[in-house]
């Protein structure tokens, strides 16, 4: 009896040793996402959630929330919040409408030409950055809590959106503009046809392969660097399992997308943003200062960090990303509407907290928030396909948010 | 109180303390910072509940055991803490009857409340409308509100912890008068104070406490009890080799502060540091001694990037060059480093790891082409782990899980890595054990040996005497004395530290 107990004991100890260096929380939400995907793939009628078209939809439908989540996690790590992003997205959608479609001739603006799609996008993002400067000024330099400033901004920019749109919609948008929210890379599969591939988008396969290679190369480089400096690394087997798992998942999604219309431009945009902002948060002084401010504001001040400047640029950045989100939703709906972006701020904030950020600040990651956002997206999408009523959907989403954060709090208490 | 022993993890705060206070007397308790005065009073007033300490408390011939402060207040033992515990936005009468509201059928009876508040205010000599919010009153008038609050609880034994620390002379005088008046009405009073002149004026008995033990109880009406006698009791301790030896090699001046004046950030008419002049030479360890609230930390933090205070004036020189210290960044760039007295609140990001805490103030040095080299941070972090003997598995360990001494070494590492000319170390050994203290002293001496200037702020006189080459004393914001090593004596320093500003009463 006792010997078998000992054996069991040593075995659990062995497992625990092997799991050392594995970030359970980050891996935990990832596994939660995988389980959700698997669950819906099995339960949805005709496995609808796993069809190529649905994968495509998932990306395009959630892109604008994920873009917001990237900015939001930075704001939350620094210990602030931004409630205005939905309204800002609507306002910027309206601005983009004016810049790209120009429906204001009745106001005597006939001298103002409709801009080419790229100029309209750049212009709209610049306006978003100016919105961010406005909010950043009040938060950073006047010292009003971000909760108040952005609560005011929520009303303010919704109002400006209504004013700009004069209670109507602006549309339709030029095709090139719409592509960012609705388009696919080489939808016609020109390359595939040249290569004699039909039914599979060759560009999607190529991009997926490139993505997998880049990911593998990057994680090996990081691992090598850590080993070179004698730092602890995840156990080798775990590293390989994770690498294989991640690549096969990416491969699967890429393959499914290639069976549909190919890779959405939104996905390309998202991947680029995730890479850029992960680098910003992990490898630049700006990112480090954000963590330091959220971790201990006083210590950050006494370490010579210009807290005001960091806070100001945080909100400028959030404004720019909110603008991008507004452009995505406008492009996708092919119309700038006054109600656009309603409730986006709440989805973005929940994504961040499901993704492991701490309410007190100082903790959180870009990838975590993306996974948090995907969990919500997959949940909503799957429940829709299962024809779950909107009432039950809201209830479930609320409980998921609550329990995700409660799990965090409990696990923290236990380690203390 | 009999044989009270109270321990905190790793520290014995009180050892076998017995104290007798007679009805109707004013009993003063003196001792250095950290001697155990406040702990003793917290035991007596039920802040530390019965069972968390050993020993017995006898009040009015009955052995008592408090579960919390409410129990002790019920018996008439009330403590007024150093930091006033008034709710700033509530009115005087709301504060007086907080958690003790006068109710009529479950609702607060405001008319009676205000009436009673008025009679209480009259007793403490405060002529204010009881509906005035407390934050509209000056500090000098808030103290009487606290006392009125105590009176409302039918207080028999009043404990005052540093009641006059934040008061000006007139308000202090008024408070002492009040205490005398209460005494004549038969109230018993225990007062903790650093201001020896006050104690000499008012106390019937004085108990001196040092290192958690009662040293002696002096009858203040007996003969030949003066301030010197009390000081002797407070500091007289043996000094064995708790400090590493060294032969200083002192170079030319490296740091100078001239005519430094700082006002309080919330009350810009209150002068906290008054025309201070200090200098530090290369390779020299200079102490800054003062009781709490004397302006030590305020001086240091205002020099370090104006990170405390308002209306700051004066000049700072590093290596003979006048430098701009208006922001922390500029102060660091000028070669000044400051490690805080409160590492948890002001020094460390406790949820982050060692390497990133160390690199924070010198992050630019780890950046290549816009990117932080995390591996390089790890390497440097591990070097400090070794050189400072920080006990942790690796530089990736979370700082919040380290012991106080190791956390302090992380703070020091952060500032050493900035490679400053002058390090201002505020209470570098607060709350850490003896072994770690010794290591910190060694580190300080190494820094001096490398030709840096070190300014050490400490409440522990023996520590300053043990490691410094020269000590400034600061009292009520004024540099009240400068003593070089050959003249070091605790008595002399304590005299400077308790030197009151010259009274300007007309």
Interface residues (C-beta under 8 A of the other chain):
Chain A: X225 X226 X228 X229 X230 X231 X232 X279 X282 X283 X284 X285 X288 X289 X291 X292 X295 X296 X298 X299 X300 X301 X302 X303 X304 X305 X306 X358 X362 X363
Chain B: X304 X305 X307 X327 X328 X329 X331 X332 X338 X340 X345 X346 X347 X348 X349 X350 X351 X352 X356 X360 X361 X363 X364 X367 X370 X371 X372 X374 X375 X378 X379 X382 X394 X396 X414
